[in-house]
Amino acid sequence: MLERWNYLEEVFRHPYDAKLRSDRQIPAGDSPIRPSARRMTMASDVQVDNGVNVAALLSAREALTNAPEAANFKWRAMCEWKNGTHSHSTVESFFGLGEEQKHRKTFSFDADHPEVFASEDNGATPVEMVLVGLASCLTAGVAAVAQNRGIQLRSVKATLEGGMNIQGILGIDKDVRNGFDGIKVDFKIDADASEDDIKALVAQSQKRSAVFDIVTNPTNVFVNVNS
């Protein structure tokens, strides 16, 4: 069990490490990959390279199945007001695998509103960042599913558009919601696969996307002040 736990931590810390992919063996008896799936994965390792270590992720899934408490993660972001509608946010640490974790470096994001809102346009709007999060999550899923299914990707581009009537946020009409009235995602994917197989990649990505779930289902949000 300890060896499996150490391997799980190694996988999550270095999921795309080429040496880990080629040299590190899953602890005896712990491989979650069925013989047929293992043959497919090994073949795709030779023929397909989308930069996703499917074997390691599958072994991590197996380990988390046997240690469900380690699957509880907490993601964090810190935001500081600068001036006007300009804010600066950072992402550095998170909780997972039973302990505190850190990214390789601190990631920074500036948010603001455009000049047509009488702001200084120091960064993307928060709603545009929501679109970025959704696009990034779905695109990552496409790459992972393609690797697992032995499909070589050549290019993946996603264009997102969210409609919004700003009468809501301006308090003009209380019957108009503040957020998006809908989001359109348009994928352009060039891959070594049929059109149906490419559509299936996107469908599976939607099915397992955390951000797609967040924006399509209610999420409890608790706001505390000076607590």
Disulfide bonds with the S-S distance in Angstrom:
none
